Amino acid sequence: MMSKGVWGLFAAATLSLGLSSAAMAEMGPIEARQACMKANAAMMKVMVPIIKGQAAYDKAAIDDAITKTQAACAGWANWWGEDTKPGGAVKTEAKLEVWTDAKGFEAASMEYVKAEQAVKDAADEAAFKAAFPGLGKSCQSCHETYRAAD
């Protein structure tokens, strides 16, 4: 499981938004991780077209997408128990490295949280475009190291 530091960042982000993760609590940990990743993908579908110049900058849409992702991912630190390793009853794309390199995985998770917050804190289009590459990089590096290829 991840440290209280990562959990604290996710929980603080969620609590500051007044969100509940009750729906996520009804899922098993692997299903909750998968829902979190789907929310993250939906968030990227809002942001990437802006970065590519295919959609107008929309701070409200970006903030809404981040809020939804934070709500979906609120229990993140509790979803990595020994019983959720690859090879169990529920298919997971998580690599064994999540558990064998727990400190690296935690560090990657922290980088994501920081990068996501930087995007959320971006007050205008220029700041968003400056912050977004850090978010994309944090997703990519974590997936390359800790997610099995489809």
C-alpha positions as CSV (number, residue, x, y, z in Angstrom):
1,M,0.0,0.0,0.0
2,M,1.1,3.6,-0.6
3,S,2.2,5.9,2.2
4,K,0.0,8.3,4.1
5,G,1.6,11.2,2.2
6,V,0.2,10.2,-1.2
7,W,-3.1,9.3,0.4
8,G,-3.2,12.6,2.2
9,L,-2.7,14.5,-1.1
10,F,-5.5,12.6,-2.8
11,A,-7.8,12.9,0.2
12,A,-7.1,16.6,0.6
13,A,-7.8,17.3,-3.0
14,T,-11.1,15.4,-2.8
15,L,-12.2,16.8,0.6
16,S,-11.4,20.3,-0.5
17,L,-13.8,19.8,-3.4
18,G,-16.5,18.4,-1.1
19,L,-16.6,15.1,-3.0
20,S,-17.5,11.6,-1.8
21,S,-16.0,8.4,-3.0
22,A,-18.9,6.3,-1.8
23,A,-19.5,4.9,-5.3
24,M,-15.9,3.9,-5.5
25,A,-16.1,2.2,-2.2
26,E,-18.7,-0.2,-3.6
27,M,-16.1,-1.5,-6.1
28,G,-13.3,-3.8,-5.5
29,P,-9.8,-2.2,-5.5
30,I,-8.9,-3.3,-9.1
31,E,-12.3,-2.1,-10.5
32,A,-11.8,1.2,-8.6
33,R,-8.3,1.6,-10.1
34,Q,-9.8,0.9,-13.5
35,A,-12.6,3.5,-13.0
36,C,-9.9,6.0,-11.9
37,M,-7.9,5.4,-15.0
38,K,-11.1,5.8,-17.2
39,A,-11.8,9.2,-15.5
40,N,-8.2,10.2,-16.1
41,A,-8.6,9.3,-19.8
42,A,-11.8,11.3,-20.0
43,M,-9.9,14.2,-18.4
44,M,-7.2,14.0,-21.1
45,K,-9.9,14.0,-23.8
46,V,-10.8,17.5,-22.5
47,M,-7.2,18.7,-22.3
48,V,-5.4,17.2,-25.3
49,P,-7.6,18.9,-28.0
50,I,-6.8,22.3,-26.3
51,I,-3.1,21.6,-26.4
52,K,-3.3,20.5,-30.0
53,G,-5.3,23.7,-30.9
54,Q,-8.3,21.6,-31.8
55,A,-10.5,23.1,-29.1
56,A,-10.7,26.5,-27.4
57,Y,-9.2,26.9,-24.0
58,D,-11.9,26.4,-21.4
59,K,-10.8,26.7,-17.8
60,A,-14.2,25.5,-16.5
61,A,-14.1,22.3,-18.5
62,I,-10.6,21.6,-17.4
63,D,-11.4,22.2,-13.8
64,D,-14.5,20.0,-14.1
65,A,-12.5,17.2,-15.7
66,I,-9.9,17.4,-12.9
67,T,-12.6,17.4,-10.2
68,K,-14.2,14.3,-11.7
69,T,-10.8,12.6,-11.9
70,Q,-9.9,13.5,-8.3
71,A,-13.3,12.1,-7.1
72,A,-12.8,8.9,-9.1
73,C,-9.3,8.5,-7.7
74,A,-9.9,9.5,-4.1
75,G,-9.2,6.0,-2.7
76,W,-6.0,5.4,-4.7
77,A,-3.7,4.6,-1.9
78,N,-6.0,1.9,-0.6
79,W,-6.2,0.0,-3.9
80,W,-2.8,-1.6,-4.0
81,G,-3.0,-4.4,-1.5
82,E,-1.0,-7.6,-1.9
83,D,-4.3,-9.4,-3.0
84,T,-4.5,-7.1,-6.0
85,K,-1.3,-8.2,-7.7
86,P,-1.4,-9.5,-11.3
87,G,-2.6,-13.1,-11.6
88,G,-5.5,-12.8,-9.3
89,A,-9.2,-13.4,-10.1
90,V,-9.7,-9.9,-11.5
91,K,-7.6,-8.9,-14.5
92,T,-5.3,-6.0,-13.8
93,E,-3.0,-4.1,-16.1
94,A,-0.8,-3.2,-13.1
95,K,2.7,-4.7,-13.4
96,L,4.3,-6.5,-10.5
97,E,6.7,-3.5,-10.3
98,V,4.0,-1.6,-8.5
99,W,4.8,-3.9,-5.5
100,T,8.4,-4.7,-6.1
101,D,9.3,-1.0,-6.5
102,A,6.7,0.5,-4.2
103,K,8.8,3.6,-3.4
104,G,9.2,4.3,-7.1
105,F,5.5,3.8,-7.7
106,E,4.7,6.1,-4.8
107,A,7.1,8.7,-6.2
108,A,5.4,8.4,-9.7
109,S,2.0,8.9,-8.0
110,M,3.3,12.0,-6.2
111,E,4.6,13.4,-9.5
112,Y,1.1,12.9,-11.0
113,V,-0.6,14.6,-8.1
114,K,1.7,17.6,-8.3
115,A,1.4,17.8,-12.1
116,E,-2.4,17.6,-12.0
117,Q,-2.5,20.3,-9.3
118,A,-0.2,22.5,-11.5
119,V,-2.7,22.2,-14.3
120,K,-5.6,23.0,-12.0
121,D,-3.7,26.0,-10.6
122,A,-3.1,27.4,-14.1
123,A,-5.0,30.6,-14.3
124,D,-5.0,31.2,-18.0
125,E,-4.3,29.4,-21.3
126,A,-0.6,30.2,-21.3
127,A,-0.1,28.8,-17.8
128,F,-2.2,25.7,-18.8
129,K,-0.1,25.1,-21.8
130,A,3.1,25.4,-19.7
131,A,1.8,23.0,-17.0
132,F,0.2,20.4,-19.2
133,P,3.4,18.7,-20.5
134,G,4.3,17.8,-16.9
135,L,0.9,16.0,-16.5
136,G,1.3,14.1,-19.7
137,K,4.9,13.2,-18.8
138,S,3.9,11.9,-15.4
139,C,1.1,9.7,-16.9
140,Q,3.4,8.4,-19.6
141,S,6.3,7.6,-17.3
142,C,4.1,5.8,-14.8
143,H,2.4,3.8,-17.5
144,E,5.7,2.8,-19.1
145,T,7.1,1.5,-15.8
146,Y,4.0,0.2,-13.9
147,R,1.3,-0.7,-16.5
148,A,1.3,-3.8,-18.6
149,A,0.8,-3.2,-22.4
150,D,-2.6,-3.8,-23.7
